[in-house]
Amino acid sequence: MSTESLVNKEAFAPEEPHDFGERWRVGALLLILADAAFVAALSFSFLYLRALDTQGSFHPGGTGVATLWWPWTVSAVMVLSALAYWTQLRGSFANGVAVSVAGMAVALVLTIVQMYQFPFTVSDNAYSAAVWIITAANVFHLALTVFLGLGIAIRRQRGANRGARDWHVRIVGIWYTWVCVAAFVGTLTISVANGTVGCPLAKDQPDPGARSVPSSSCSSSAR
């Protein structure tokens, strides 16, 4: 009996692309689920520390707060980029992917610039540490999104995919949607916290640990 006859040829048969794509899609959804647990835990911890505010140490007086228009602008750019990706799948797909990748790249640059604009360092207090972590998580999401979008754009340019019918195109679209949700959660968390922390104190105020009025009463420069 030959060795070849003992081999189960069916075990080495090529897989159907649909089955292969389904496993990758399940893997991507599990990754998003794990990432969602991280984002939810981070948001909860941030707001819990704010509610606890042991000895007023969450955001002591004399320290600044994050400017809210930066993260909301980034979130808006990300949503528009995701919409460009999804709406162009059945139309001018190559152009839609190019616009979506460019939009996510712009959002990535804006987020990095935002981090340089923070009026505090990561080690100043619990508020500053949480804001830095939320923003850094968004940088990770955006960098990965730009990488995946470039992969789809290159495959499209080489004629290796057929638009929305390809499983990897749909998986990247799911990831686009998720990073927008994560950015919105992070931005909303910072916005809620900013409405409850104290304003920066003036230099001539005697007590650097005192709590001042809510940030809703701060001047525009403090926001």
N, CA, C and O of each residue as an XYZ file, in Angstrom:
892
protein
N       0.848     -1.202      0.000
C       0.000      0.000      0.000
C       0.881      1.248      0.000
O       1.781      1.391      0.827
N       0.609      2.127     -0.924
C       1.445      3.325     -1.037
C       1.120      4.317      0.080
O       0.033      4.311      0.659
N       2.095      5.157      0.350
C       1.908      6.186      1.383
C       0.823      7.174      0.988
O       0.088      7.669      1.842
N       0.724      7.458     -0.289
C      -0.248      8.434     -0.767
C      -1.676      7.996     -0.496
O      -2.553      8.823     -0.246
N      -1.909      6.669     -0.547
C      -3.263      6.175     -0.317
C      -3.689      6.305      1.128
O      -4.881      6.275      1.437
N      -2.700      6.452      2.032
C      -3.027      6.581      3.447
C      -3.361      8.007      3.841
O      -3.839      8.249      4.950
N      -3.120      8.933      2.967
C      -3.349     10.341      3.270
C      -4.804     10.699      2.977
O      -5.327     10.406      1.902
N      -5.439     11.329      3.943
C      -6.802     11.797      3.745
C      -6.755     13.079      2.925
O      -6.489     14.163      3.444
N      -7.017     12.927      1.646
C      -6.879     14.076      0.761
C      -7.899     15.163      1.073
O      -7.642     16.339      0.814
N      -9.049     14.793      1.623
C     -10.060     15.797      1.941
C      -9.587     16.757      3.021
O      -9.994     17.919      3.059
N      -8.710     16.251      3.911
C      -8.204     17.110      4.988
C      -7.331     18.229      4.449
O      -7.162     19.260      5.099
N      -6.768     18.024      3.246
C      -5.866     19.025      2.672
C      -6.523     19.772      1.515
O      -5.855     20.477      0.759
N      -7.827     19.611      1.386
C      -8.535     20.315      0.330
C      -8.568     21.803      0.632
O      -8.682     22.192      1.794
N      -8.471     22.645     -0.396
C      -8.494     24.103     -0.152
C      -9.821     24.540      0.442
O     -10.878     24.009      0.101
N      -9.747     25.525      1.344
C     -10.952     26.015      1.995
C     -11.716     26.960      1.079
O     -11.151     27.621      0.207
N     -13.009     26.994      1.310
C     -13.820     27.941      0.593
C     -13.558     29.348      1.133
O     -13.461     29.530      2.347
N     -13.443     30.330      0.265
C     -13.199     31.708      0.741
C     -14.239     32.182      1.749
O     -13.917     32.930      2.672
N     -15.491     31.746      1.576
C     -16.537     32.175      2.500
C     -16.261     31.668      3.909
O     -16.411     32.412      4.878
N     -15.854     30.386      4.030
C     -15.559     29.823      5.349
C     -14.357     30.509      5.981
O     -14.351     30.787      7.180
N     -13.352     30.776      5.178
C     -12.155     31.442      5.678
C     -12.493     32.837      6.188
O     -12.030     33.252      7.250
N     -13.308     33.557      5.413
C     -13.695     34.899      5.816
C     -14.552     34.926      7.061
O     -14.451     35.852      7.867
N     -15.415     33.900      7.233
C     -16.263     33.853      8.424
C     -15.426     33.740      9.692
O     -15.734     34.377     10.699
N     -14.370     32.934      9.649
C     -13.514     32.790     10.831
C     -12.796     34.094     11.137
O     -12.671     34.473     12.302
N     -12.326     34.779     10.115
C     -11.675     36.061     10.333
C     -12.658     37.084     10.889
O     -12.294     37.900     11.737
N     -13.884     37.046     10.421
C     -14.877     37.987     10.919
C     -15.187     37.722     12.384
O     -15.334     38.662     13.165
N     -15.286     36.457     12.766
C     -15.508     36.117     14.173
C     -14.333     36.596     15.014
O     -14.519     37.138     16.103
N     -13.118     36.392     14.503
C     -11.934     36.868     15.227
C     -11.935     38.376     15.400
O     -11.588     38.885     16.466
N     -12.329     39.101     14.340
C     -12.387     40.563     14.426
C     -13.437     41.008     15.432
O     -13.218     41.955     16.187
N     -14.578     40.324     15.442
C     -15.634     40.682     16.397
C     -15.191     40.403     17.829
O     -15.523     41.169     18.734
N     -14.448     39.321     18.048
C     -13.925     39.034     19.387
C     -12.907     40.098     19.811
O     -12.870     40.505     20.973
N     -12.083     40.541     18.859
C     -11.131     41.612     19.157
C     -11.865     42.888     19.542
O     -11.489     43.561     20.502
N     -12.909     43.220     18.794
C     -13.692     44.420     19.105
C     -14.370     44.277     20.465
O     -14.448     45.241     21.226
N     -14.860     43.077     20.770
C     -15.498     42.848     22.068
C     -14.507     43.056     23.209
O     -14.840     43.677     24.218
N     -13.289     42.537     23.051
C     -12.267     42.732     24.082
C     -11.901     44.209     24.207
O     -11.739     44.723     25.314
N     -11.772     44.889     23.069
C     -11.444     46.310     23.090
C     -12.577     47.117     23.701
O     -12.335     48.096     24.408
N     -13.820     46.711     23.431
C     -14.972     47.401     24.012
C     -14.978     47.263     25.529
O     -15.328     48.205     26.240
N     -14.589     46.087     26.026
C     -14.498     45.900     27.474
C     -13.461     46.839     28.075
O     -13.668     47.386     29.159
N     -12.338     47.029     27.370
C     -11.305     47.952     27.841
C     -11.822     49.387     27.857
O     -11.633     50.103     28.840
N     -12.478     49.812     26.769
C     -12.992     51.181     26.691
C     -14.050     51.428     27.767
O     -14.056     52.481     28.405
N     -14.941     50.457     27.967
C     -15.985     50.608     28.979
C     -15.380     50.679     30.375
O     -15.798     51.493     31.199
N     -14.390     49.819     30.641
C     -13.738     49.828     31.958
C     -12.994     51.138     32.191
O     -13.007     51.677     33.298
N     -12.352     51.644     31.154
C     -11.620     52.904     31.285
C     -12.572     54.059     31.564
O     -12.311     54.891     32.433
N     -13.669     54.107     30.829
C     -14.652     55.171     31.041
C     -15.269     55.081     32.437
O     -15.424     56.091     33.123
N     -15.618     53.863     32.847
C     -16.203     53.686     34.177
C     -15.216     54.095     35.278
O     -15.589     54.766     36.240
N     -13.954     53.682     35.123
C     -12.953     54.016     36.140
C     -12.758     55.519     36.239
O     -12.633     56.071     37.332
N     -12.733     56.180     35.078
C     -12.571     57.635     35.047
C     -13.699     58.320     35.815
O     -13.445     59.159     36.679
N     -14.933     57.966     35.502
C     -16.072     58.608     36.143
C     -16.212     58.194     37.605
O     -16.681     58.975     38.433
N     -15.804     56.962     37.923
C     -15.867     56.511     39.314
C     -14.871     57.292     40.167
O     -15.199     57.719     41.273
N     -13.651     57.478     39.653
C     -12.667     58.256     40.399
C     -13.143     59.693     40.585
O     -12.903     60.309     41.623
N     -13.821     60.217     39.567
C     -14.342     61.583     39.702
C     -15.420     61.651     40.778
O     -15.452     62.591     41.572
N     -16.306     60.650     40.803
C     -17.370     60.650     41.801
C     -16.798     60.449     43.203
O     -17.280     61.042     44.167
N     -15.774     59.614     43.308
C     -15.151     59.361     44.615
C     -14.399     60.599     45.101
O     -14.629     61.076     46.212
N     -13.508     61.110     44.269
C     -12.778     62.364     44.520
C     -12.236     62.435     45.947
O     -12.537     63.375     46.682
N     -11.449     61.453     46.332
C     -10.903     61.377     47.688
C     -10.055     62.603     47.997
O      -9.065     62.875     47.318
N     -10.452     63.335     49.025
C      -9.752     64.538     49.478
C      -9.527     65.531     48.340
O      -8.521     66.241     48.313
N     -10.462     65.574     47.414
C     -10.359     66.526     46.308
C      -9.154     66.326     45.420
O      -8.682     67.273     44.790
N      -8.639     65.080     45.360
C      -7.402     64.833     44.627
C      -7.622     64.470     43.160
O      -6.657     64.354     42.404
N      -8.885     64.288     42.745
C      -9.111     63.928     41.346
C      -8.648     65.037     40.412
O      -7.959     64.783     39.424
N      -9.025     66.249     40.728
C      -8.596     67.404     39.931
C      -8.386     68.586     40.869
O      -9.274     69.424     41.028
N      -7.217     68.652     41.488
C      -6.963     69.738     42.438
C      -6.991     71.092     41.737
O      -6.768     71.185     40.530
N      -7.268     72.135     42.508
C      -7.243     73.483     41.951
C      -5.855     73.834     41.446
O      -4.849     73.331     41.945
N      -5.818     74.709     40.445
C      -4.539     75.141     39.901
C      -4.089     74.337     38.695
O      -3.037     74.632     38.127
N      -4.852     73.332     38.287
C      -4.497     72.547     37.103
C      -5.567     72.732     36.043
O      -6.736     72.951     36.360
N      -5.165     72.645     34.789
C      -6.066     72.917     33.684
C      -6.926     71.714     33.317
O      -6.772     70.623     33.866
N      -7.829     71.943     32.380
C      -8.691     70.885     31.864
C      -8.511     70.796     30.357
O      -8.020     71.731     29.725
N      -8.913     69.668     29.788
C      -8.771     69.458     28.356
C      -9.762     70.319     27.580
O     -10.899     70.509     28.013
N      -9.335     70.833     26.445
C     -10.218     71.589     25.572
C     -11.131     70.629     24.825
O     -10.656     69.700     24.172
N     -12.422     70.842     24.917
C     -13.367     69.853     24.398
C     -13.532     69.895     22.891
O     -13.900     68.875     22.309
N     -13.283     71.010     22.228
C     -13.548     71.065     20.803
C     -12.586     70.187     20.018
O     -12.906     69.761     18.908
N     -11.396     69.906     20.585
C     -10.446     69.011     19.907
C     -11.019     67.604     19.766
O     -11.148     67.123     18.640
N     -11.369     66.920     20.861
C     -11.873     65.542     20.699
C     -13.175     65.445     19.930
O     -13.393     64.471     19.210
N     -14.061     66.453     20.069
C     -15.310     66.405     19.302
C     -15.044     66.583     17.816
O     -15.713     65.966     16.987
N     -14.072     67.423     17.473
C     -13.692     67.577     16.062
C     -13.124     66.287     15.510
O     -13.458     65.879     14.397
N     -12.256     65.637     16.294
C     -11.677     64.356     15.874
C     -12.770     63.318     15.672
O     -12.759     62.588     14.681
N     -13.705     63.250     16.598
C     -14.803     62.286     16.482
C     -15.629     62.541     15.226
O     -16.023     61.596     14.542
N     -15.893     63.808     14.917
C     -16.674     64.141     13.724
C     -15.938     63.724     12.453
O     -16.548     63.189     11.528
N     -14.637     63.968     12.409
C     -13.840     63.566     11.236
C     -13.849     62.051     11.082
O     -13.933     61.542      9.964
N     -13.763     61.332     12.190
C     -13.786     59.872     12.133
C     -15.123     59.352     11.613
O     -15.156     58.428     10.800
N     -16.215     59.935     12.075
C     -17.543     59.504     11.606
C     -17.690     59.753     10.114
O     -18.193     58.891      9.394
N     -17.263     60.912      9.640
C     -17.345     61.220      8.215
C     -16.494     60.249      7.400
O     -16.885     59.847      6.304
N     -15.333     59.873      7.932
C     -14.468     58.925      7.234
C     -15.116     57.546      7.147
O     -15.051     56.887      6.110
N     -15.738     57.117      8.240
C     -16.422     55.822      8.227
C     -17.596     55.836      7.259
O     -17.836     54.851      6.561
N     -18.327     56.945      7.213
C     -19.433     57.054      6.266
C     -18.929     56.999      4.828
O     -19.562     56.386      3.967
N     -17.785     57.642      4.568
C     -17.202     57.594      3.229
C     -16.837     56.165      2.851
O     -16.999     55.758      1.701
N     -16.349     55.414      3.817
C     -15.979     54.012      3.546
C     -17.212     53.194      3.193
O     -17.220     52.478      2.192
N     -18.255     53.298      4.016
C     -19.435     52.451      3.820
C     -20.257     52.871      2.609
O     -20.726     52.016      1.857
N     -20.438     54.166      2.409
C     -21.332     54.611      1.335
C     -20.729     54.410     -0.046
O     -21.457     54.345     -1.036
N     -19.411     54.310     -0.121
C     -18.771     54.164     -1.417
C     -18.483     52.703     -1.787
O     -17.910     52.432     -2.843
N     -18.878     51.769     -0.928
C     -18.586     50.372     -1.230
C     -19.249     49.915     -2.527
O     -18.686     49.110     -3.269
N     -20.425     50.423     -2.790
C     -21.150     50.006     -3.986
C     -21.075     51.046     -5.103
O     -21.728     50.919     -6.139
N     -20.274     52.063     -4.870
C     -20.107     53.072     -5.895
C     -18.652     53.132     -6.320
O     -18.063     52.132     -6.733
N     -18.078     54.337     -6.212
C     -16.666     54.511     -6.552
C     -15.829     54.061     -5.367
O     -15.371     54.875     -4.566
N     -15.635     52.746     -5.269
C     -15.037     52.165     -4.078
C     -13.627     52.688     -3.826
O     -13.278     53.015     -2.691
N     -12.821     52.769     -4.872
C     -11.439     53.214     -4.685
C     -11.393     54.625     -4.114
O     -10.595     54.909     -3.220
N     -12.245     55.510     -4.626
C     -12.276     56.877     -4.110
C     -12.780     56.916     -2.672
O     -12.270     57.683     -1.855
N     -13.783     56.090     -2.360
C     -14.307     56.062     -0.999
C     -13.265     55.622     -0.004
O     -13.163     56.201      1.078
N     -12.486     54.610     -0.342
C     -11.429     54.142      0.558
C     -10.360     55.208      0.722
O      -9.875     55.434      1.830
N      -9.989     55.864     -0.363
C      -8.966     56.909     -0.281
C      -9.413     58.040      0.632
O      -8.631     58.535      1.445
N     -10.673     58.448      0.498
C     -11.203     59.525      1.350
C     -11.240     59.086      2.809
O     -10.893     59.861      3.700
N     -11.660     57.842      3.056
C     -11.753     57.353      4.433
C     -10.379     57.251      5.088
O     -10.216     57.611      6.253
N      -9.393     56.763      4.341
C      -8.032     56.660      4.895
C      -7.467     58.050      5.175
O      -6.856     58.280      6.218
N      -7.675     58.974      4.236
C      -7.192     60.344      4.441
C      -7.861     60.978      5.653
O      -7.212     61.680      6.428
N      -9.168     60.731      5.817
C      -9.870     61.283      6.971
C      -9.352     60.733      8.287
O      -9.158     61.484      9.243
N      -9.127     59.431      8.341
C      -8.599     58.835      9.563
C      -7.177     59.315      9.844
O      -6.796     59.485     11.002
N      -6.393     59.533      8.789
C      -5.041     60.062      8.977
C      -5.088     61.480      9.538
O      -4.297     61.832     10.413
N      -6.015     62.290      9.036
C      -6.187     63.645      9.578
C      -6.603     63.585     11.043
O      -6.096     64.343     11.869
N      -7.529     62.681     11.364
C      -7.960     62.529     12.758
C      -6.787     62.101     13.643
O      -6.677     62.547     14.785
N      -5.919     61.246     13.123
C      -4.745     60.813     13.890
C      -3.822     61.988     14.178
O      -3.352     62.151     15.304
N      -3.562     62.806     13.167
C      -2.703     63.978     13.355
C      -3.333     64.951     14.349
O      -2.642     65.475     15.223
N      -4.634     65.196     14.225
C      -5.312     66.099     15.145
C      -5.243     65.605     16.583
O      -5.092     66.397     17.513
N      -5.354     64.289     16.761
C      -5.292     63.727     18.114
C      -3.909     63.902     18.724
O      -3.780     64.222     19.906
N      -2.870     63.690     17.910
C      -1.498     63.874     18.406
C      -1.255     65.340     18.757
O      -0.639     65.649     19.778
N      -1.747     66.243     17.899
C      -1.615     67.675     18.198
C      -2.366     68.022     19.475
O      -1.897     68.819     20.287
N      -3.539     67.413     19.645
C      -4.322     67.638     20.865
C      -3.520     67.268     22.110
O      -3.561     67.983     23.111
N      -2.794     66.158     22.052
C      -2.005     65.725     23.203
C      -0.918     66.734     23.536
O      -0.617     66.966     24.706
N      -0.325     67.336     22.501
C       0.682     68.362     22.742
C       0.080     69.634     23.319
O       0.785     70.427     23.942
N      -1.228     69.836     23.116
C      -1.890     71.040     23.601
C      -2.400     70.913     25.034
O      -2.842     71.902     25.619
N      -2.345     69.708     25.607
C      -2.850     69.539     26.970
C      -2.109     70.465     27.936
O      -0.880     70.531     27.906
N      -2.852     71.188     28.803
C      -2.201     72.070     29.774
C      -1.782     71.327     31.042
O      -1.696     71.924     32.115
N      -1.525     70.044     30.920
C      -1.127     69.233     32.065
C      -0.327     68.038     31.558
O      -0.371     67.701     30.375
N       0.395     67.410     32.463
C       1.132     66.194     32.122
C       0.370     64.987     32.648
O      -0.571     65.124     33.430
N       0.781     63.822     32.217
C       0.061     62.609     32.586
C       0.119     62.340     34.082
O      -0.759     61.666     34.620
N       1.133     62.853     34.759
C       1.324     62.556     36.178
C       0.800     63.642     37.113
O       1.031     63.564     38.320
N       0.104     64.652     36.594
C      -0.355     65.752     37.450
C      -1.391     65.299     38.472
O      -1.272     65.614     39.656
N      -2.413     64.556     38.022
C      -3.485     64.111     38.908
C      -4.257     63.001     38.209
O      -3.914     62.599     37.097
N      -5.302     62.509     38.869
C      -6.087     61.411     38.296
C      -6.795     61.845     37.020
O      -6.896     61.069     36.069
N      -7.285     63.082     36.996
C      -7.955     63.586     35.799
C      -7.017     63.591     34.599
O      -7.364     63.087     33.530
N      -5.836     64.158     34.777
C      -4.897     64.254     33.661
C      -4.453     62.873     33.180
O      -4.306     62.651     31.979
N      -4.240     61.943     34.115
C      -3.830     60.591     33.727
C      -4.916     59.907     32.897
O      -4.625     59.257     31.893
N      -6.166     60.062     33.327
C      -7.272     59.429     32.599
C      -7.443     60.035     31.208
O      -7.675     59.309     30.242
N      -7.330     61.350     31.099
C      -7.480     62.003     29.795
C      -6.371     61.565     28.848
O      -6.621     61.315     27.669
N      -5.151     61.473     29.359
C      -4.036     61.022     28.534
C      -4.252     59.589     28.048
O      -3.983     59.280     26.888
N      -4.734     58.719     28.927
C      -4.938     57.320     28.543
C      -6.045     57.200     27.497
O      -5.906     56.460     26.524
N      -7.140     57.926     27.699
C      -8.237     57.891     26.729
C      -7.757     58.377     25.362
O      -8.080     57.780     24.335
N      -6.990     59.459     25.358
C      -6.501     60.010     24.103
C      -5.487     59.077     23.451
O      -5.502     58.896     22.234
N      -4.602     58.482     24.261
C      -3.617     57.543     23.718
C      -4.300     56.310     23.126
O      -3.849     55.777     22.113
N      -5.383     55.859     23.754
C      -6.139     54.731     23.201
C      -6.725     55.091     21.842
O      -6.775     54.253     20.942
N      -7.168     56.335     21.694
C      -7.695     56.776     20.409
C      -6.597     56.825     19.352
O      -6.841     56.514     18.186
N      -5.389     57.214     19.755
C      -4.253     57.207     18.822
C      -3.983     55.784     18.325
O      -3.751     55.573     17.135
N      -4.014     54.818     19.234
C      -3.825     53.414     18.838
C      -4.905     52.973     17.859
O      -4.603     52.349     16.841
N      -6.166     53.294     18.160
C      -7.268     52.922     17.278
C      -7.086     53.537     15.892
O      -7.272     52.864     14.878
N      -6.726     54.805     15.855
C      -6.593     55.492     14.577
C      -5.413     54.965     13.773
O      -5.518     54.792     12.559
N      -4.291     54.708     14.441
C      -3.123     54.182     13.729
C      -3.437     52.826     13.097
O      -3.062     52.568     11.953
N      -4.119     51.969     13.840
C      -4.496     50.664     13.299
C      -5.504     50.818     12.160
O      -5.448     50.079     11.177
N      -6.423     51.773     12.289
C      -7.420     51.992     11.245
C      -6.778     52.473      9.954
O      -7.139     52.011      8.871
N      -5.825     53.398     10.059
C      -5.121     53.878      8.871
C      -4.357     52.729      8.214
O      -4.339     52.619      6.988
N      -3.735     51.884      9.008
C      -2.998     50.726      8.472
C      -3.931     49.787      7.709
O      -3.620     49.358      6.598
N      -5.073     49.473      8.313
C      -6.028     48.580      7.658
C      -6.629     49.221      6.406
O      -6.807     48.557      5.385
N      -6.934     50.500      6.493
C      -7.490     51.190      5.328
C      -6.506     51.235      4.172
O      -6.896     51.072      3.016
N      -5.231     51.454      4.476
C      -4.219     51.439      3.427
C      -4.122     50.062      2.774
O      -3.933     49.950      1.563
N      -4.254     49.018      3.592
C      -4.226     47.670      3.036
C      -5.356     47.441      2.045
O      -5.147     46.862      0.979
N      -6.552     47.895      2.398
C      -7.693     47.754      1.492
C      -7.483     48.587      0.226
O      -7.780     48.131     -0.878
N      -6.973     49.801      0.390
C      -6.749     50.674     -0.768
C      -5.722     50.068     -1.720
O      -5.896     50.122     -2.938
N      -4.652     49.489     -1.169
C      -3.615     48.885     -2.018
C      -4.161     47.659     -2.743
O      -3.883     47.460     -3.925
N      -4.932     46.841     -2.042
C      -5.531     45.670     -2.682
C      -6.490     46.088     -3.800
O      -6.557     45.453     -4.853
N      -7.223     47.161     -3.549
C      -8.139     47.642     -4.581
C      -7.371     48.150     -5.789
O      -7.759     47.903     -6.931
N      -6.275     48.866     -5.531
C      -5.476     49.401     -6.623
C      -4.899     48.284     -7.492
O      -4.751     48.443     -8.704
N      -4.581     47.172     -6.873
C      -4.021     46.034     -7.605
C      -5.100     45.102     -8.156
O      -4.786     44.097     -8.794
N      -6.363     45.432     -7.912
C      -7.442     44.610     -8.410
C      -7.619     43.303     -7.672
O      -8.127     42.331     -8.232
N      -7.194     43.272     -6.395
C      -7.253     42.033     -5.616
C      -8.555     41.868     -4.857
O      -8.760     40.833     -4.225
N      -9.424     42.833     -4.897
C     -10.726     42.681     -4.246
C     -11.829     43.214     -5.146
O     -11.570     43.872     -6.153
N     -13.042     42.922     -4.767
C     -14.202     43.254     -5.599
C     -15.197     44.142     -4.851
O     -16.397     44.112     -5.124
N     -14.687     44.927     -3.909
C     -15.566     45.831     -3.185
C     -16.263     45.152     -2.023
O     -15.662     44.351     -1.308
N     -17.536     45.477     -1.839
C     -18.267     45.041     -0.654
C     -18.462     43.535     -0.592
O     -18.799     43.008      0.468
N     -18.260     42.831     -1.693
C     -18.468     41.385     -1.690
C     -17.334     40.637     -0.997
O     -17.501     39.463     -0.664
N     -16.203     41.266     -0.771
C     -15.056     40.598     -0.160
C     -15.138     40.658      1.354
O     -15.487     41.690      1.926
N     -14.814     39.541      2.000
C     -14.964     39.452      3.446
C     -14.034     40.412      4.177
O     -14.418     40.980      5.199
N     -12.815     40.604      3.668
C     -11.881     41.483      4.380
C     -12.311     42.943      4.291
O     -12.006     43.735      5.183
N     -13.012     43.301      3.226
C     -13.526     44.670      3.118
C     -14.600     44.911      4.180
O     -14.639     45.978      4.793
N     -15.456     43.938      4.394
C     -16.518     44.084      5.401
C     -15.928     44.116      6.809
O     -16.408     44.855      7.668
N     -14.891     43.319      7.045
C     -14.267     43.300      8.378
C     -13.666     44.665      8.711
O     -13.840     45.167      9.821
N     -12.968     45.258      7.759
C     -12.388     46.583      7.992
C     -13.496     47.613      8.206
O     -13.344     48.533      9.010
N     -14.605     47.459      7.490
C     -15.738     48.358      7.700
C     -16.302     48.254      9.107
O     -16.673     49.263      9.707
N     -16.367     47.029      9.637
C     -16.816     46.841     11.020
C     -15.867     47.542     11.990
O     -16.302     48.178     12.950
N     -14.569     47.416     11.726
C     -13.583     48.081     12.586
C     -13.726     49.600     12.501
O     -13.621     50.280     13.522
N     -13.962     50.144     11.316
C     -14.196     51.583     11.155
C     -15.346     52.035     12.054
O     -15.252     53.052     12.741
N     -16.420     51.270     12.039
C     -17.585     51.636     12.851
C     -17.249     51.608     14.331
O     -17.654     52.494     15.083
N     -16.508     50.590     14.749
C     -16.192     50.456     16.170
C     -15.314     51.597     16.665
O     -15.570     52.139     17.740
N     -14.282     51.978     15.909
C     -13.391     53.036     16.399
C     -14.150     54.353     16.540
O     -13.813     55.169     17.398
N     -15.167     54.570     15.710
C     -15.994     55.771     15.855
C     -16.779     55.724     17.162
O     -16.883     56.726     17.869
N     -17.329     54.556     17.476
C     -18.063     54.396     18.736
C     -17.125     54.609     19.924
O     -17.478     55.299     20.880
N     -15.931     54.018     19.863
C     -14.965     54.170     20.954
C     -14.557     55.628     21.141
O     -14.442     56.103     22.271
N     -14.336     56.343     20.029
C     -13.971     57.761     20.119
C     -15.100     58.571     20.741
O     -14.851     59.468     21.547
N     -16.335     58.261     20.372
C     -17.481     58.974     20.937
C     -17.590     58.727     22.443
O     -17.848     59.657     23.207
N     -17.396     57.482     22.872
C     -17.467     57.166     24.298
C     -16.390     57.924     25.068
O     -16.662     58.500     26.122
N     -15.164     57.923     24.538
C     -14.081     58.631     25.209
C     -14.321     60.121     25.282
O     -14.092     60.742     26.320
N     -14.786     60.707     24.174
C     -15.059     62.144     24.156
C     -16.186     62.509     25.102
O     -16.112     63.517     25.805
N     -17.228     61.694     25.123
C     -18.350     61.958     26.026
C     -17.911     61.841     27.483
O     -18.362     62.614     28.328
N     -17.042     60.889     27.779
C     -16.545     60.724     29.143
C     -15.771     61.953     29.601
O     -15.966     62.439     30.715
N     -14.892     62.452     28.736
C     -14.124     63.653     29.082
C     -15.053     64.850     29.240
O     -14.860     65.679     30.130
N     -16.062     64.939     28.374
C     -17.000     66.068     28.457
C     -17.769     66.051     29.768
O     -17.953     67.093     30.398
N     -18.221     64.861     30.183
C     -18.943     64.751     31.452
C     -18.028     65.134     32.607
O     -18.441     65.859     33.511
N     -16.795     64.655     32.582
C     -15.864     64.968     33.667
C     -15.521     66.453     33.689
O     -15.390     67.041     34.762
N     -15.374     67.064     32.518
C     -15.051     68.492     32.465
C     -16.154     69.351     33.068
O     -15.886     70.448     33.556
N     -17.387     68.866     33.038
C     -18.480     69.633     33.610
C     -18.557     69.562     35.114
O     -19.401     70.218     35.724
N     -17.675     68.765     35.731
C     -17.733     68.598     37.181
C     -16.423     68.916     37.888
O     -16.365     68.883     39.117
N     -15.359     69.226     37.129
C     -14.090     69.537     37.773
C     -13.992     71.031     37.999
O     -14.761     71.811     37.437
N     -13.029     71.424     38.835
C     -12.851     72.837     39.122
C     -12.068     73.537     38.043
O     -11.338     72.903     37.281
N     -12.218     74.854     37.976
C     -11.455     75.661     37.031
C     -10.022     75.806     37.527
O      -9.760     75.626     38.717
N      -9.088     76.130     36.630
C      -7.746     76.476     37.096
C      -7.800     77.704     38.002
O      -8.521     78.659     37.712
N      -7.054     77.684     39.077
C      -7.044     78.811     40.004
C      -6.055     79.873     39.549
O      -5.054     79.576     38.898
N      -6.349     81.091     39.898
C      -5.442     82.183     39.558
C      -4.148     82.038     40.356
O      -4.129     81.404     41.411
N      -3.074     82.627     39.848
C      -1.773     82.474     40.496
C      -1.742     83.089     41.886
O      -0.970     82.653     42.740
N      -2.581     84.108     42.124
C      -2.546     84.779     43.419
C      -3.484     84.149     44.440
O      -3.616     84.666     45.549
N      -4.158     83.012     44.080
C      -5.023     82.371     45.054
C      -4.156     81.635     46.074
O      -3.228     80.922     45.690
N      -4.443     81.797     47.372
C      -3.535     81.293     48.405
C      -3.553     79.782     48.557
O      -2.533     79.197     48.919
N      -4.683     79.128     48.292
C      -4.787     77.702     48.567
C      -4.753     76.913     47.268
O      -5.768     76.842     46.576
N      -3.599     76.308     46.909
C      -3.510     75.595     45.633
C      -4.355     74.340     45.601
O      -4.563     73.768     44.531
N      -4.851     73.892     46.753
C      -5.669     72.691     46.775
C      -7.151     72.980     46.848
O      -7.958     72.055     46.944
N      -7.527     74.253     46.804
C      -8.935     74.609     46.947
C      -9.698     74.283     45.677
O      -9.148     74.291     44.576
N     -10.977     73.997     45.857
C     -11.852     73.758     44.720
C     -12.510     75.061     44.309
O     -12.998     75.809     45.157
N     -12.526     75.333     43.024
C     -13.159     76.550     42.545
C     -14.499     76.216     41.912
O     -15.005     75.106     42.077
N     -15.072     77.158     41.197
C     -16.394     76.968     40.624
C     -16.348     75.924     39.528
O     -15.273     75.644     38.999
N     -17.502     75.327     39.163
C     -17.512     74.334     38.088
C     -16.989     74.904     36.789
O     -17.069     76.109     36.550
N     -16.442     74.017     35.933
C     -15.815     74.473     34.704
C     -16.807     75.078     33.737
O     -16.400     75.749     32.788
N     -18.127     74.858     33.948
C     -19.101     75.500     33.094
C     -19.060     77.015     33.256
O     -19.516     77.744     32.375
N     -18.517     77.498     34.377
C     -18.401     78.912     34.627
C     -17.010     79.433     34.301
O     -16.718     80.612     34.500
N     -16.153     78.547     33.800
C     -14.793     78.973     33.457
C     -14.821     79.882     32.239
O     -15.787     79.898     31.477
N     -13.771     80.618     32.077
C     -13.636     81.401     30.851
C     -13.298     80.474     29.706
O     -12.912     79.325     29.921
N     -13.441     80.971     28.490
C     -13.172     80.151     27.322
C     -11.739     79.707     27.265
O     -11.453     78.645     26.712
N     -10.824     80.475     27.814
C      -9.433     80.089     27.799
C      -9.157     78.884     28.654
O      -8.201     78.149     28.408
N      -9.997     78.668     29.673
C      -9.803     77.510     30.543
C     -10.379     76.252     29.944
O     -10.085     75.151     30.410
N     -11.203     76.394     28.908
C     -11.822     75.243     28.263
C     -11.065     74.888     27.008
O     -11.430     73.939     26.315
